[in-house]
Amino acid sequence: MTPTGVGVREYCANTREKSNLRYSDRNIKAQARYWLKRLSTTLANLTSHVTRFIKICDVEQRFTTENINLMIQSSTE
């Protein structure tokens, strides 16, 4: 094989490796962005559900307290 042929083959191999690495790097970044977006959406949904649950419990607790107070007042009268 001629030196020029060897050089061309090495150049092609190096170019292929660099382009594969670039593609892999872009692919990994795209996947990371996707999973990060999915994680943030999941956490936001979880936060809204927890907040809603706390509000529901707070309202139920208030109603229970009011009912107890009404029962106490009616029994003392």
Biopython code that builds the backbone (N, CA, C, O; Angstrom):
import numpy as np
from Bio.PDB.StructureBuilder import StructureBuilder

atoms = [
    (1, "MET", "N", (0.848, -1.172, 0.000)),
    (1, "MET", "CA", (0.000, 0.000, 0.000)),
    (1, "MET", "C", (0.894, 1.236, 0.000)),
    (1, "MET", "O", (1.940, 1.257, 0.649)),
    (2, "THR", "N", (0.497, 2.205, -0.691)),
    (2, "THR", "CA", (1.296, 3.431, -0.795)),
    (2, "THR", "C", (1.092, 4.283, 0.455)),
    (2, "THR", "O", (0.063, 4.173, 1.122)),
    (3, "PRO", "N", (2.054, 5.116, 0.767)),
    (3, "PRO", "CA", (1.911, 5.991, 1.939)),
    (3, "PRO", "C", (0.684, 6.895, 1.835)),
    (3, "PRO", "O", (0.043, 7.217, 2.835)),
    (4, "THR", "N", (0.377, 7.291, 0.612)),
    (4, "THR", "CA", (-0.798, 8.145, 0.439)),
    (4, "THR", "C", (-2.060, 7.367, 0.775)),
    (4, "THR", "O", (-2.969, 7.903, 1.408)),
    (5, "GLY", "N", (-2.123, 6.103, 0.354)),
    (5, "GLY", "CA", (-3.290, 5.268, 0.646)),
    (5, "GLY", "C", (-3.464, 5.062, 2.143)),
    (5, "GLY", "O", (-4.581, 5.097, 2.660)),
    (6, "VAL", "N", (-2.346, 4.846, 2.834)),
    (6, "VAL", "CA", (-2.411, 4.668, 4.290)),
    (6, "VAL", "C", (-2.899, 5.955, 4.951)),
    (6, "VAL", "O", (-3.728, 5.915, 5.860)),
    (7, "GLY", "N", (-2.389, 7.080, 4.497)),
    (7, "GLY", "CA", (-2.789, 8.372, 5.074)),
    (7, "GLY", "C", (-4.260, 8.652, 4.870)),
    (7, "GLY", "O", (-4.931, 9.167, 5.764)),
    (8, "VAL", "N", (-4.771, 8.309, 3.679)),
    (8, "VAL", "CA", (-6.189, 8.536, 3.402)),
    (8, "VAL", "C", (-7.038, 7.649, 4.292)),
    (8, "VAL", "O", (-8.064, 8.081, 4.817)),
    (9, "ARG", "N", (-6.607, 6.409, 4.458)),
    (9, "ARG", "CA", (-7.383, 5.496, 5.285)),
    (9, "ARG", "C", (-7.391, 5.959, 6.743)),
    (9, "ARG", "O", (-8.425, 5.902, 7.408)),
    (10, "GLU", "N", (-6.254, 6.413, 7.233)),
    (10, "GLU", "CA", (-6.207, 6.925, 8.601)),
    (10, "GLU", "C", (-7.085, 8.166, 8.744)),
    (10, "GLU", "O", (-7.782, 8.329, 9.746)),
    (11, "TYR", "N", (-7.049, 9.033, 7.744)),
    (11, "TYR", "CA", (-7.868, 10.245, 7.777)),
    (11, "TYR", "C", (-9.350, 9.875, 7.831)),
    (11, "TYR", "O", (-10.117, 10.451, 8.602)),
    (12, "CYS", "N", (-9.739, 8.911, 7.006)),
    (12, "CYS", "CA", (-11.143, 8.492, 6.988)),
    (12, "CYS", "C", (-11.543, 7.876, 8.325)),
    (12, "CYS", "O", (-12.636, 8.137, 8.828)),
    (13, "ALA", "N", (-10.667, 7.066, 8.899)),
    (13, "ALA", "CA", (-10.969, 6.439, 10.185)),
    (13, "ALA", "C", (-11.093, 7.496, 11.276)),
    (13, "ALA", "O", (-12.008, 7.436, 12.097)),
    (14, "ASN", "N", (-10.181, 8.459, 11.289)),
    (14, "ASN", "CA", (-10.240, 9.518, 12.301)),
    (14, "ASN", "C", (-11.497, 10.371, 12.139)),
    (14, "ASN", "O", (-12.128, 10.748, 13.126)),
    (15, "THR", "N", (-11.856, 10.669, 10.904)),
    (15, "THR", "CA", (-13.051, 11.467, 10.646)),
    (15, "THR", "C", (-14.291, 10.720, 11.115)),
    (15, "THR", "O", (-15.192, 11.310, 11.713)),
    (16, "ARG", "N", (-14.332, 9.428, 10.843)),
    (16, "ARG", "CA", (-15.474, 8.622, 11.253)),
    (16, "ARG", "C", (-15.598, 8.610, 12.779)),
    (16, "ARG", "O", (-16.697, 8.744, 13.317)),
    (17, "GLU", "N", (-14.471, 8.450, 13.470)),
    (17, "GLU", "CA", (-14.509, 8.433, 14.926)),
    (17, "GLU", "C", (-14.988, 9.766, 15.481)),
    (17, "GLU", "O", (-15.793, 9.806, 16.411)),
    (18, "LYS", "N", (-14.492, 10.848, 14.912)),
    (18, "LYS", "CA", (-14.891, 12.171, 15.408)),
    (18, "LYS", "C", (-16.368, 12.427, 15.159)),
    (18, "LYS", "O", (-17.059, 12.970, 16.022)),
    (19, "SER", "N", (-16.851, 12.045, 14.001)),
    (19, "SER", "CA", (-18.267, 12.294, 13.717)),
    (19, "SER", "C", (-19.155, 11.406, 14.577)),
    (19, "SER", "O", (-20.226, 11.838, 15.003)),
    (20, "ASN", "N", (-18.729, 10.172, 14.839)),
    (20, "ASN", "CA", (-19.505, 9.302, 15.724)),
    (20, "ASN", "C", (-19.555, 9.872, 17.137)),
    (20, "ASN", "O", (-20.592, 9.827, 17.800)),
    (21, "LEU", "N", (-18.419, 10.411, 17.591)),
    (21, "LEU", "CA", (-18.394, 11.009, 18.918)),
    (21, "LEU", "C", (-19.288, 12.238, 18.974)),
    (21, "LEU", "O", (-19.991, 12.455, 19.961)),
    (22, "ARG", "N", (-19.263, 13.044, 17.913)),
    (22, "ARG", "CA", (-20.121, 14.229, 17.878)),
    (22, "ARG", "C", (-21.590, 13.822, 17.910)),
    (22, "ARG", "O", (-22.394, 14.411, 18.633)),
    (23, "TYR", "N", (-21.929, 12.812, 17.121)),
    (23, "TYR", "CA", (-23.317, 12.333, 17.096)),
    (23, "TYR", "C", (-23.714, 11.790, 18.464)),
    (23, "TYR", "O", (-24.798, 12.090, 18.965)),
    (24, "SER", "N", (-22.832, 10.988, 19.069)),
    (24, "SER", "CA", (-23.121, 10.419, 20.387)),
    (24, "SER", "C", (-23.291, 11.520, 21.419)),
    (24, "SER", "O", (-24.181, 11.458, 22.267)),
    (25, "ASP", "N", (-22.431, 12.527, 21.342)),
    (25, "ASP", "CA", (-22.504, 13.634, 22.287)),
    (25, "ASP", "C", (-23.834, 14.375, 22.151)),
    (25, "ASP", "O", (-24.475, 14.692, 23.153)),
    (26, "ARG", "N", (-24.248, 14.650, 20.913)),
    (26, "ARG", "CA", (-25.530, 15.324, 20.688)),
    (26, "ARG", "C", (-26.686, 14.453, 21.154)),
    (26, "ARG", "O", (-27.650, 14.944, 21.741)),
    (27, "ASN", "N", (-26.582, 13.156, 20.888)),
    (27, "ASN", "CA", (-27.636, 12.228, 21.280)),
    (27, "ASN", "C", (-27.769, 12.163, 22.804)),
    (27, "ASN", "O", (-28.880, 12.171, 23.336)),
    (28, "ILE", "N", (-26.649, 12.099, 23.490)),
    (28, "ILE", "CA", (-26.667, 12.047, 24.952)),
    (28, "ILE", "C", (-27.258, 13.335, 25.518)),
    (28, "ILE", "O", (-28.048, 13.294, 26.461)),
    (29, "LYS", "N", (-26.878, 14.475, 24.949)),
    (29, "LYS", "CA", (-27.415, 15.751, 25.430)),
    (29, "LYS", "C", (-28.920, 15.827, 25.200)),
    (29, "LYS", "O", (-29.653, 16.328, 26.052)),
    (30, "ALA", "N", (-29.382, 15.338, 24.062)),
    (30, "ALA", "CA", (-30.823, 15.356, 23.777)),
    (30, "ALA", "C", (-31.572, 14.455, 24.756)),
    (30, "ALA", "O", (-32.641, 14.818, 25.246)),
    (31, "GLN", "N", (-31.015, 13.290, 25.038)),
    (31, "GLN", "CA", (-31.655, 12.389, 25.996)),
    (31, "GLN", "C", (-31.660, 12.993, 27.392)),
    (31, "GLN", "O", (-32.639, 12.863, 28.128)),
    (32, "ALA", "N", (-30.569, 13.650, 27.755)),
    (32, "ALA", "CA", (-30.501, 14.282, 29.075)),
    (32, "ALA", "C", (-31.546, 15.385, 29.193)),
    (32, "ALA", "O", (-32.207, 15.510, 30.224)),
    (33, "ARG", "N", (-31.695, 16.189, 28.133)),
    (33, "ARG", "CA", (-32.717, 17.242, 28.158)),
    (33, "ARG", "C", (-34.107, 16.632, 28.286)),
    (33, "ARG", "O", (-34.942, 17.146, 29.029)),
    (34, "TYR", "N", (-34.361, 15.543, 27.569)),
    (34, "TYR", "CA", (-35.667, 14.881, 27.621)),
    (34, "TYR", "C", (-35.960, 14.387, 29.039)),
    (34, "TYR", "O", (-37.039, 14.636, 29.578)),
    (35, "TRP", "N", (-34.995, 13.686, 29.638)),
    (35, "TRP", "CA", (-35.224, 13.134, 30.971)),
    (35, "TRP", "C", (-35.313, 14.230, 32.019)),
    (35, "TRP", "O", (-36.073, 14.105, 32.979)),
    (36, "LEU", "N", (-34.551, 15.298, 31.851)),
    (36, "LEU", "CA", (-34.628, 16.411, 32.789)),
    (36, "LEU", "C", (-35.996, 17.079, 32.715)),
    (36, "LEU", "O", (-36.582, 17.421, 33.741)),
    (37, "LYS", "N", (-36.504, 17.264, 31.491)),
    (37, "LYS", "CA", (-37.835, 17.852, 31.315)),
    (37, "LYS", "C", (-38.898, 16.935, 31.920)),
    (37, "LYS", "O", (-39.828, 17.399, 32.580)),
    (38, "ARG", "N", (-38.751, 15.639, 31.690)),
    (38, "ARG", "CA", (-39.724, 14.679, 32.236)),
    (38, "ARG", "C", (-39.683, 14.667, 33.760)),
    (38, "ARG", "O", (-40.724, 14.606, 34.414)),
    (39, "LEU", "N", (-38.474, 14.726, 34.324)),
    (39, "LEU", "CA", (-38.335, 14.753, 35.778)),
    (39, "LEU", "C", (-38.947, 16.020, 36.359)),
    (39, "LEU", "O", (-39.644, 15.964, 37.372)),
    (40, "SER", "N", (-38.692, 17.161, 35.728)),
    (40, "SER", "CA", (-39.242, 18.413, 36.250)),
    (40, "SER", "C", (-40.765, 18.423, 36.158)),
    (40, "SER", "O", (-41.436, 18.938, 37.052)),
    (41, "THR", "N", (-41.312, 17.860, 35.087)),
    (41, "THR", "CA", (-42.769, 17.775, 34.956)),
    (41, "THR", "C", (-43.355, 16.872, 36.036)),
    (41, "THR", "O", (-44.375, 17.200, 36.641)),
    (42, "THR", "N", (-42.713, 15.742, 36.274)),
    (42, "THR", "CA", (-43.181, 14.811, 37.301)),
    (42, "THR", "C", (-43.147, 15.461, 38.680)),
    (42, "THR", "O", (-44.092, 15.327, 39.457)),
    (43, "LEU", "N", (-42.056, 16.164, 38.982)),
    (43, "LEU", "CA", (-41.956, 16.822, 40.281)),
    (43, "LEU", "C", (-42.991, 17.935, 40.427)),
    (43, "LEU", "O", (-43.549, 18.126, 41.507)),
    (44, "ALA", "N", (-43.246, 18.664, 39.350)),
    (44, "ALA", "CA", (-44.264, 19.723, 39.399)),
    (44, "ALA", "C", (-45.642, 19.124, 39.649)),
    (44, "ALA", "O", (-46.418, 19.654, 40.443)),
    (45, "ASN", "N", (-45.946, 18.026, 38.977)),
    (45, "ASN", "CA", (-47.240, 17.360, 39.188)),
    (45, "ASN", "C", (-47.354, 16.834, 40.616)),
    (45, "ASN", "O", (-48.402, 16.954, 41.251)),
    (46, "LEU", "N", (-46.279, 16.256, 41.105)),
    (46, "LEU", "CA", (-46.273, 15.732, 42.465)),
    (46, "LEU", "C", (-46.485, 16.860, 43.467)),
    (46, "LEU", "O", (-47.238, 16.709, 44.429)),
    (47, "THR", "N", (-45.827, 17.978, 43.241)),
    (47, "THR", "CA", (-45.975, 19.125, 44.133)),
    (47, "THR", "C", (-47.412, 19.626, 44.149)),
    (47, "THR", "O", (-47.949, 19.948, 45.209)),
    (48, "SER", "N", (-48.031, 19.692, 42.983)),
    (48, "SER", "CA", (-49.415, 20.175, 42.944)),
    (48, "SER", "C", (-50.356, 19.204, 43.653)),
    (48, "SER", "O", (-51.300, 19.635, 44.316)),
    (49, "HIS", "N", (-50.112, 17.902, 43.523)),
    (49, "HIS", "CA", (-50.956, 16.919, 44.212)),
    (49, "HIS", "C", (-50.771, 17.002, 45.726)),
    (49, "HIS", "O", (-51.739, 16.920, 46.482)),
    (50, "VAL", "N", (-49.534, 17.164, 46.159)),
    (50, "VAL", "CA", (-49.272, 17.263, 47.599)),
    (50, "VAL", "C", (-49.932, 18.519, 48.158)),
    (50, "VAL", "O", (-50.536, 18.483, 49.230)),
    (51, "THR", "N", (-49.816, 19.630, 47.433)),
    (51, "THR", "CA", (-50.441, 20.876, 47.882)),
    (51, "THR", "C", (-51.950, 20.718, 47.974)),
    (51, "THR", "O", (-52.570, 21.157, 48.943)),
    (52, "ARG", "N", (-52.540, 20.090, 46.961)),
    (52, "ARG", "CA", (-53.980, 19.854, 46.974)),
    (52, "ARG", "C", (-54.385, 18.971, 48.158)),
    (52, "ARG", "O", (-55.387, 19.233, 48.823)),
    (53, "PHE", "N", (-53.604, 17.934, 48.411)),
    (53, "PHE", "CA", (-53.890, 17.020, 49.518)),
    (53, "PHE", "C", (-53.821, 17.756, 50.852)),
    (53, "PHE", "O", (-54.672, 17.555, 51.719)),
    (54, "ILE", "N", (-52.812, 18.606, 51.016)),
    (54, "ILE", "CA", (-52.676, 19.368, 52.257)),
    (54, "ILE", "C", (-53.870, 20.299, 52.439)),
    (54, "ILE", "O", (-54.396, 20.434, 53.544)),
    (55, "LYS", "N", (-54.297, 20.942, 51.351)),
    (55, "LYS", "CA", (-55.459, 21.833, 51.447)),
    (55, "LYS", "C", (-56.710, 21.051, 51.831)),
    (55, "LYS", "O", (-57.492, 21.503, 52.668)),
    (56, "ILE", "N", (-56.902, 19.887, 51.228)),
    (56, "ILE", "CA", (-58.070, 19.055, 51.546)),
    (56, "ILE", "C", (-58.039, 18.652, 53.017)),
    (56, "ILE", "O", (-59.058, 18.726, 53.705)),
    (57, "CYS", "N", (-56.881, 18.229, 53.496)),
    (57, "CYS", "CA", (-56.765, 17.823, 54.899)),
    (57, "CYS", "C", (-57.018, 19.004, 55.823)),
    (57, "CYS", "O", (-57.649, 18.855, 56.869)),
    (58, "ASP", "N", (-56.529, 20.174, 55.439)),
    (58, "ASP", "CA", (-56.722, 21.368, 56.249)),
    (58, "ASP", "C", (-58.201, 21.727, 56.334)),
    (58, "ASP", "O", (-58.696, 22.074, 57.407)),
    (59, "VAL", "N", (-58.906, 21.645, 55.214)),
    (59, "VAL", "CA", (-60.340, 21.940, 55.196)),
    (59, "VAL", "C", (-61.101, 20.922, 56.035)),
    (59, "VAL", "O", (-61.987, 21.293, 56.804)),
    (60, "GLU", "N", (-60.766, 19.653, 55.895)),
    (60, "GLU", "CA", (-61.433, 18.617, 56.693)),
    (60, "GLU", "C", (-61.178, 18.827, 58.181)),
    (60, "GLU", "O", (-62.079, 18.656, 59.002)),
    (61, "GLN", "N", (-59.964, 19.194, 58.521)),
    (61, "GLN", "CA", (-59.620, 19.437, 59.925)),
    (61, "GLN", "C", (-60.423, 20.617, 60.465)),
    (61, "GLN", "O", (-60.900, 20.583, 61.599)),
    (62, "ARG", "N", (-60.569, 21.659, 59.649)),
    (62, "ARG", "CA", (-61.334, 22.832, 60.064)),
    (62, "ARG", "C", (-62.798, 22.454, 60.298)),
    (62, "ARG", "O", (-63.399, 22.860, 61.292)),
    (63, "PHE", "N", (-63.365, 21.672, 59.372)),
    (63, "PHE", "CA", (-64.757, 21.244, 59.533)),
    (63, "PHE", "C", (-64.921, 20.375, 60.777)),
    (63, "PHE", "O", (-65.904, 20.507, 61.507)),
    (64, "THR", "N", (-63.979, 19.508, 61.011)),
    (64, "THR", "CA", (-64.044, 18.646, 62.189)),
    (64, "THR", "C", (-63.976, 19.487, 63.457)),
    (64, "THR", "O", (-64.735, 19.259, 64.399)),
    (65, "THR", "N", (-63.076, 20.451, 63.481)),
    (65, "THR", "CA", (-62.948, 21.327, 64.647)),
    (65, "THR", "C", (-64.222, 22.135, 64.858)),
    (65, "THR", "O", (-64.684, 22.287, 65.989)),
    (66, "GLU", "N", (-64.788, 22.653, 63.773)),
    (66, "GLU", "CA", (-66.037, 23.416, 63.889)),
    (66, "GLU", "C", (-67.170, 22.531, 64.396)),
    (66, "GLU", "O", (-67.968, 22.965, 65.227)),
    (67, "ASN", "N", (-67.250, 21.311, 63.911)),
    (67, "ASN", "CA", (-68.294, 20.384, 64.369)),
    (67, "ASN", "C", (-68.139, 20.068, 65.855)),
    (67, "ASN", "O", (-69.122, 20.009, 66.593)),
    (68, "ILE", "N", (-66.912, 19.869, 66.277)),
    (68, "ILE", "CA", (-66.665, 19.583, 67.697)),
    (68, "ILE", "C", (-67.062, 20.787, 68.541)),
    (68, "ILE", "O", (-67.695, 20.640, 69.587)),
    (69, "ASN", "N", (-66.686, 21.977, 68.082)),
    (69, "ASN", "CA", (-67.049, 23.189, 68.825)),
    (69, "ASN", "C", (-68.566, 23.354, 68.890)),
    (69, "ASN", "O", (-69.102, 23.735, 69.930)),
    (70, "LEU", "N", (-69.256, 23.073, 67.792)),
    (70, "LEU", "CA", (-70.717, 23.167, 67.787)),
    (70, "LEU", "C", (-71.336, 22.151, 68.741)),
    (70, "LEU", "O", (-72.301, 22.455, 69.442)),
    (71, "MET", "N", (-70.782, 20.956, 68.761)),
    (71, "MET", "CA", (-71.297, 19.927, 69.662)),
    (71, "MET", "C", (-71.079, 20.332, 71.117)),
    (71, "MET", "O", (-71.947, 20.117, 71.962)),
    (72, "ILE", "N", (-69.932, 20.912, 71.404)),
    (72, "ILE", "CA", (-69.637, 21.350, 72.775)),
    (72, "ILE", "C", (-70.592, 22.471, 73.175)),
    (72, "ILE", "O", (-71.124, 22.477, 74.286)),
    (73, "GLN", "N", (-70.805, 23.413, 72.269)),
    (73, "GLN", "CA", (-71.703, 24.530, 72.565)),
    (73, "GLN", "C", (-73.136, 24.044, 72.780)),
    (73, "GLN", "O", (-73.820, 24.499, 73.698)),
    (74, "SER", "N", (-73.579, 23.135, 71.947)),
    (74, "SER", "CA", (-74.959, 22.652, 72.077)),
    (74, "SER", "C", (-75.147, 21.823, 73.347)),
    (74, "SER", "O", (-76.233, 21.812, 73.925)),
    (75, "SER", "N", (-74.113, 21.142, 73.774)),
    (75, "SER", "CA", (-74.242, 20.326, 74.985)),
    (75, "SER", "C", (-74.211, 21.190, 76.244)),
    (75, "SER", "O", (-74.784, 20.805, 77.263)),
    (76, "THR", "N", (-73.564, 22.333, 76.193)),
    (76, "THR", "CA", (-73.507, 23.203, 77.370)),
    (76, "THR", "C", (-74.752, 24.071, 77.496)),
    (76, "THR", "O", (-75.012, 24.616, 78.569)),
    (77, "GLU", "N", (-75.510, 24.207, 76.443)),
    (77, "GLU", "CA", (-76.697, 25.067, 76.492)),
    (77, "GLU", "C", (-77.872, 24.380, 77.079)),
    (77, "GLU", "O", (-78.944, 24.974, 77.188)),
]
sb = StructureBuilder()
sb.init_structure("model")
sb.init_model(0)
sb.init_chain("A")
sb.init_seg("    ")
for serial, (resi, resn, name, xyz) in enumerate(atoms, 1):
    if name == "N":
        sb.init_residue(resn, " ", resi, " ")
    sb.init_atom(name, np.array(xyz, "f"), 0.0, 1.0, " ", f" {name:<3s}", serial, name[0])
structure = sb.get_structure()
